[in-house]
Structure formats: structure tokens, C-alpha cells
Amino acid sequence: MISNICEKCTYYVYNEELEEYECLVTLDEDEYAAMLSEHSRGCKYFRENDEYGIVKKQA
């Protein structure tokens, strides 16, 4: 399911003003429909939320 994948994505962040999670990637209507289709392999912008990898690059 898409929502499970989004929860692991770097671009899925908590918006304190709205008090909900949101995706920072701006998809147009066609990209969004393609992502939700049964034949989709998921979001092409998905990046694993790897906090250890980010810290490793900073060192």
C-alpha cells in the first residue's frame, strides 16, 4: 500500500501547522494517477529515510 511506503520516505514530513504528515514532492495530476494505478511500481521520487546515511555523509 502506498501509505506504508510513504511513511518510510525522506520527503514525508510532519507539518506542525496542519498537524498532519504530508509529502514534500509536488506531483502533477498524471504522475499522481500513475503512482496510484495497479501497474505502478510506486513513487519514482521515493528515497529511503536513512538518518544514519545522512549523518555518515556529514562526518
Secondary structure as UniProt FT lines:
FT   HELIX           2..6
FT   TURN            7..8
FT   TURN            10..11
FT   STRAND          12..15
FT   TURN            16..19
FT   STRAND          20..23
FT   HELIX           29..36
FT   TURN            38..39
FT   TURN            44..45
FT   HELIX           51..58
//
